Amino acid sequence: MAGPTTARRGEKKSARSGPPSSGKAGNSGSGSGGGGKKPAKRGESGSSGGRSGLRVHFTVPPRRTLIIALAGAVLLAGFGAWSLYGSTWLRTEAVKVSGTGVLTVDEVVRAAAVPMDTPLASVDKKAVADRVRAKLPRVKSVVVRRSWPHTVSLKVTERQPELLIQTGGKFVEVDAEGTRFATVAAAPKGVPLLEMAVRDSPGLRRFGADRLRRAAGTVVTALPKALHQDVRTVEVRSFDAITLKLTGGRTVVWGSDERSTAKAKVLAATLKAARDARHFDVSVPTAPAVSGS
């Protein structure tokens, strides 16, 4: 009997060998037999550590919320403006003054002329300060502040007399800057007289009386306190011809107001070294001269 054909033998052999290999399709399957990996989806992190894929979403406030916030801000600003300028809560009710010496508090308050029962925020501080200085020449400076809720504070600095100009039976006070600021009936104690002997001096035409008075003020303010008390008169004949007259008939040729600090130190030392001398010249501080006994 003839055997099976070649085709049937091949079919039997394939049946014994098992199902055919699935190739690449088998590698992508899951389970213990597949061993393959699923491709990572977009937005997911793979096992090798890619980007997190987190997305940030910004929420835009609704239009109604913006309108409400804007309206609240407008109302708040309006209430603040009304509180400062329209209400009675922050009105000017008092003026406080400090720093006065010769001047009285009432004099400063009258000169300031601060408008009462007006909004404190509307007080013009510069205008107040200008009025005080214009009406009271003794005031060198004044600081104006608003002290909430109802007060305007004025801190005054008065000019101090360094020299006196005698005119008739009264005395004109002059400060260190050469400013004439007040006339008094009695001479303040310890303030020397200023004699301006410059009527026909070329220095008067060149520098002016204000500059010469300021030079005299520079000289006296450079003197130490103990020496300042001995000065009776400061005589100015020209810008570079200033002479001091001390107690005991002593005179000091000072020259100009330049290097006044050095001249003051030299004069103090010379007075101690030559107690019997009557005439001193410190116009050149590096070479002082002494004469008379």
Contacts in CASP RR format, 6 or more apart in sequence:
PFRMAT RR
TARGET T0000
AUTHOR 0000-0000-0000
METHOD contacts of the structure
MODEL  1
MAGPTTARRGEKKSARSGPPSSGKAGNSGSGSGGGGKKPAKRGESGSSGG
RSGLRVHFTVPPRRTLIIALAGAVLLAGFGAWSLYGSTWLRTEAVKVSGT
GVLTVDEVVRAAAVPMDTPLASVDKKAVADRVRAKLPRVKSVVVRRSWPH
TVSLKVTERQPELLIQTGGKFVEVDAEGTRFATVAAAPKGVPLLEMAVRD
SPGLRRFGADRLRRAAGTVVTALPKALHQDVRTVEVRSFDAITLKLTGGR
TVVWGSDERSTAKAKVLAATLKAARDARHFDVSVPTAPAVSGS
4 12 0 8 1.000
14 20 0 8 1.000
26 34 0 8 1.000
27 34 0 8 1.000
27 35 0 8 1.000
27 36 0 8 1.000
28 36 0 8 1.000
28 38 0 8 1.000
29 35 0 8 1.000
29 36 0 8 1.000
30 36 0 8 1.000
30 38 0 8 1.000
37 47 0 8 1.000
40 46 0 8 1.000
43 53 0 8 1.000
45 51 0 8 1.000
45 52 0 8 1.000
45 53 0 8 1.000
83 89 0 8 1.000
83 90 0 8 1.000
84 90 0 8 1.000
84 119 0 8 1.000
84 120 0 8 1.000
84 121 0 8 1.000
85 119 0 8 1.000
85 121 0 8 1.000
85 122 0 8 1.000
86 119 0 8 1.000
89 149 0 8 1.000
90 119 0 8 1.000
90 120 0 8 1.000
90 121 0 8 1.000
90 148 0 8 1.000
90 149 0 8 1.000
90 150 0 8 1.000
91 117 0 8 1.000
91 118 0 8 1.000
91 119 0 8 1.000
91 120 0 8 1.000
91 150 0 8 1.000
92 114 0 8 1.000
92 115 0 8 1.000
92 116 0 8 1.000
92 117 0 8 1.000
92 118 0 8 1.000
92 119 0 8 1.000
92 120 0 8 1.000
92 123 0 8 1.000
92 150 0 8 1.000
92 151 0 8 1.000
92 152 0 8 1.000
93 116 0 8 1.000
93 117 0 8 1.000
93 150 0 8 1.000
93 151 0 8 1.000
94 150 0 8 1.000
94 151 0 8 1.000
94 152 0 8 1.000
95 109 0 8 1.000
95 112 0 8 1.000
95 114 0 8 1.000
95 151 0 8 1.000
95 152 0 8 1.000
95 153 0 8 1.000
95 154 0 8 1.000
96 147 0 8 1.000
96 151 0 8 1.000
96 152 0 8 1.000
96 153 0 8 1.000
96 154 0 8 1.000
97 105 0 8 1.000
97 108 0 8 1.000
97 109 0 8 1.000
97 153 0 8 1.000
97 154 0 8 1.000
97 156 0 8 1.000
98 153 0 8 1.000
98 154 0 8 1.000
98 155 0 8 1.000
98 156 0 8 1.000
99 155 0 8 1.000
99 156 0 8 1.000
99 157 0 8 1.000
99 158 0 8 1.000
100 108 0 8 1.000
100 156 0 8 1.000
100 158 0 8 1.000
101 158 0 8 1.000
102 138 0 8 1.000
102 158 0 8 1.000
102 182 0 8 1.000
103 136 0 8 1.000
103 138 0 8 1.000
103 139 0 8 1.000
103 156 0 8 1.000
103 158 0 8 1.000
107 136 0 8 1.000
108 132 0 8 1.000
108 136 0 8 1.000
108 139 0 8 1.000
108 142 0 8 1.000
108 154 0 8 1.000
108 156 0 8 1.000
110 135 0 8 1.000
111 131 0 8 1.000
111 132 0 8 1.000
111 134 0 8 1.000
111 135 0 8 1.000
111 136 0 8 1.000
112 128 0 8 1.000
112 131 0 8 1.000
112 132 0 8 1.000
112 144 0 8 1.000
112 152 0 8 1.000
112 154 0 8 1.000
113 128 0 8 1.000
113 131 0 8 1.000
114 123 0 8 1.000
114 128 0 8 1.000
114 152 0 8 1.000
115 123 0 8 1.000
120 146 0 8 1.000
120 148 0 8 1.000
120 149 0 8 1.000
120 150 0 8 1.000
120 151 0 8 1.000
120 152 0 8 1.000
121 146 0 8 1.000
123 144 0 8 1.000
123 146 0 8 1.000
123 152 0 8 1.000
125 144 0 8 1.000
125 145 0 8 1.000
125 146 0 8 1.000
126 144 0 8 1.000
128 142 0 8 1.000
128 144 0 8 1.000
128 152 0 8 1.000
128 154 0 8 1.000
129 142 0 8 1.000
129 143 0 8 1.000
129 144 0 8 1.000
132 139 0 8 1.000
132 142 0 8 1.000
132 154 0 8 1.000
132 156 0 8 1.000
133 139 0 8 1.000
133 141 0 8 1.000
133 142 0 8 1.000
137 159 0 8 1.000
137 179 0 8 1.000
137 181 0 8 1.000
137 182 0 8 1.000
138 158 0 8 1.000
138 159 0 8 1.000
138 181 0 8 1.000
138 182 0 8 1.000
139 156 0 8 1.000
139 157 0 8 1.000
139 158 0 8 1.000
139 159 0 8 1.000
140 157 0 8 1.000
140 158 0 8 1.000
140 159 0 8 1.000
140 175 0 8 1.000
141 156 0 8 1.000
141 157 0 8 1.000
142 154 0 8 1.000
142 155 0 8 1.000
142 156 0 8 1.000
142 157 0 8 1.000
143 154 0 8 1.000
143 155 0 8 1.000
144 152 0 8 1.000
144 153 0 8 1.000
144 154 0 8 1.000
145 152 0 8 1.000
145 153 0 8 1.000
145 155 0 8 1.000
146 152 0 8 1.000
146 153 0 8 1.000
147 153 0 8 1.000
159 173 0 8 1.000
159 175 0 8 1.000
159 179 0 8 1.000
159 181 0 8 1.000
159 182 0 8 1.000
160 175 0 8 1.000
160 176 0 8 1.000
161 173 0 8 1.000
161 174 0 8 1.000
161 175 0 8 1.000
161 182 0 8 1.000
161 188 0 8 1.000
161 191 0 8 1.000
162 174 0 8 1.000
162 175 0 8 1.000
162 176 0 8 1.000
162 178 0 8 1.000
162 191 0 8 1.000
162 217 0 8 1.000
162 220 0 8 1.000
162 221 0 8 1.000
163 173 0 8 1.000
163 174 0 8 1.000
163 178 0 8 1.000
163 191 0 8 1.000
163 192 0 8 1.000
163 193 0 8 1.000
163 194 0 8 1.000
163 213 0 8 1.000
163 216 0 8 1.000
163 217 0 8 1.000
163 220 0 8 1.000
163 234 0 8 1.000
164 171 0 8 1.000
164 172 0 8 1.000
164 173 0 8 1.000
164 174 0 8 1.000
164 187 0 8 1.000
164 188 0 8 1.000
164 191 0 8 1.000
164 192 0 8 1.000
164 193 0 8 1.000
164 194 0 8 1.000
165 171 0 8 1.000
165 172 0 8 1.000
165 174 0 8 1.000
165 180 0 8 1.000
165 193 0 8 1.000
165 194 0 8 1.000
165 196 0 8 1.000
166 172 0 8 1.000
166 187 0 8 1.000
166 193 0 8 1.000
167 183 0 8 1.000
169 185 0 8 1.000
170 183 0 8 1.000
170 184 0 8 1.000
170 185 0 8 1.000
171 183 0 8 1.000
171 184 0 8 1.000
171 185 0 8 1.000
171 186 0 8 1.000
171 187 0 8 1.000
171 188 0 8 1.000
172 180 0 8 1.000
172 182 0 8 1.000
172 183 0 8 1.000
173 180 0 8 1.000
173 181 0 8 1.000
173 182 0 8 1.000
173 183 0 8 1.000
173 184 0 8 1.000
173 188 0 8 1.000
173 191 0 8 1.000
174 180 0 8 1.000
174 181 0 8 1.000
174 194 0 8 1.000
174 213 0 8 1.000
174 216 0 8 1.000
174 217 0 8 1.000
175 181 0 8 1.000
175 217 0 8 1.000
176 217 0 8 1.000
176 218 0 8 1.000
176 220 0 8 1.000
176 221 0 8 1.000
177 214 0 8 1.000
177 217 0 8 1.000
178 210 0 8 1.000
178 213 0 8 1.000
178 214 0 8 1.000
178 216 0 8 1.000
178 217 0 8 1.000
179 213 0 8 1.000
180 213 0 8 1.000
187 193 0 8 1.000
190 228 0 8 1.000
190 229 0 8 1.000
192 220 0 8 1.000
192 231 0 8 1.000
192 232 0 8 1.000
192 233 0 8 1.000
192 234 0 8 1.000
193 232 0 8 1.000
193 233 0 8 1.000
193 234 0 8 1.000
194 213 0 8 1.000
194 216 0 8 1.000
194 233 0 8 1.000
194 234 0 8 1.000
194 236 0 8 1.000
195 233 0 8 1.000
195 234 0 8 1.000
195 235 0 8 1.000
195 236 0 8 1.000
196 209 0 8 1.000
196 212 0 8 1.000
196 213 0 8 1.000
196 236 0 8 1.000
197 235 0 8 1.000
197 236 0 8 1.000
197 237 0 8 1.000
198 204 0 8 1.000
198 209 0 8 1.000
198 212 0 8 1.000
198 236 0 8 1.000
198 237 0 8 1.000
198 238 0 8 1.000
201 237 0 8 1.000
201 238 0 8 1.000
202 238 0 8 1.000
203 212 0 8 1.000
203 238 0 8 1.000
203 239 0 8 1.000
204 212 0 8 1.000
204 238 0 8 1.000
206 239 0 8 1.000
207 239 0 8 1.000
211 239 0 8 1.000
212 236 0 8 1.000
212 238 0 8 1.000
212 239 0 8 1.000
213 236 0 8 1.000
214 257 0 8 1.000
215 236 0 8 1.000
215 239 0 8 1.000
215 242 0 8 1.000
215 256 0 8 1.000
215 257 0 8 1.000
216 234 0 8 1.000
216 236 0 8 1.000
216 242 0 8 1.000
216 257 0 8 1.000
217 234 0 8 1.000
217 257 0 8 1.000
218 257 0 8 1.000
218 260 0 8 1.000
219 234 0 8 1.000
219 242 0 8 1.000
219 244 0 8 1.000
219 254 0 8 1.000
219 257 0 8 1.000
219 260 0 8 1.000
220 228 0 8 1.000
220 231 0 8 1.000
220 234 0 8 1.000
222 260 0 8 1.000
222 261 0 8 1.000
222 263 0 8 1.000
222 264 0 8 1.000
223 231 0 8 1.000
223 264 0 8 1.000
223 267 0 8 1.000
224 264 0 8 1.000
224 268 0 8 1.000
226 268 0 8 1.000
227 264 0 8 1.000
227 267 0 8 1.000
227 268 0 8 1.000
227 271 0 8 1.000
230 246 0 8 1.000
230 247 0 8 1.000
230 250 0 8 1.000
231 244 0 8 1.000
231 245 0 8 1.000
231 246 0 8 1.000
232 245 0 8 1.000
232 246 0 8 1.000
232 247 0 8 1.000
233 244 0 8 1.000
233 245 0 8 1.000
234 242 0 8 1.000
234 243 0 8 1.000
234 244 0 8 1.000
234 245 0 8 1.000
235 242 0 8 1.000
235 243 0 8 1.000
235 244 0 8 1.000
235 245 0 8 1.000
236 242 0 8 1.000
237 243 0 8 1.000
239 256 0 8 1.000
240 255 0 8 1.000
240 256 0 8 1.000
241 255 0 8 1.000
242 254 0 8 1.000
242 255 0 8 1.000
242 256 0 8 1.000
242 257 0 8 1.000
243 251 0 8 1.000
243 252 0 8 1.000
243 253 0 8 1.000
243 254 0 8 1.000
243 255 0 8 1.000
244 251 0 8 1.000
244 252 0 8 1.000
244 254 0 8 1.000
245 251 0 8 1.000
245 252 0 8 1.000
246 252 0 8 1.000
249 278 0 8 1.000
250 277 0 8 1.000
250 278 0 8 1.000
250 279 0 8 1.000
250 280 0 8 1.000
251 278 0 8 1.000
251 279 0 8 1.000
251 280 0 8 1.000
252 267 0 8 1.000
252 280 0 8 1.000
252 281 0 8 1.000
252 282 0 8 1.000
253 279 0 8 1.000
253 280 0 8 1.000
253 281 0 8 1.000
253 282 0 8 1.000
253 283 0 8 1.000
254 260 0 8 1.000
254 263 0 8 1.000
254 282 0 8 1.000
254 283 0 8 1.000
255 283 0 8 1.000
256 283 0 8 1.000
259 285 0 8 1.000
262 285 0 8 1.000
263 282 0 8 1.000
263 283 0 8 1.000
263 285 0 8 1.000
265 285 0 8 1.000
266 282 0 8 1.000
266 285 0 8 1.000
266 288 0 8 1.000
267 280 0 8 1.000
267 282 0 8 1.000
267 288 0 8 1.000
270 277 0 8 1.000
270 280 0 8 1.000
270 282 0 8 1.000
270 288 0 8 1.000
270 290 0 8 1.000
271 280 0 8 1.000
274 280 0 8 1.000
274 290 0 8 1.000
276 292 0 8 1.000
276 293 0 8 1.000
277 290 0 8 1.000
277 291 0 8 1.000
277 292 0 8 1.000
277 293 0 8 1.000
278 291 0 8 1.000
278 292 0 8 1.000
278 293 0 8 1.000
279 290 0 8 1.000
279 291 0 8 1.000
279 292 0 8 1.000
280 288 0 8 1.000
280 289 0 8 1.000
280 290 0 8 1.000
281 288 0 8 1.000
281 289 0 8 1.000
281 290 0 8 1.000
281 291 0 8 1.000
282 288 0 8 1.000
END
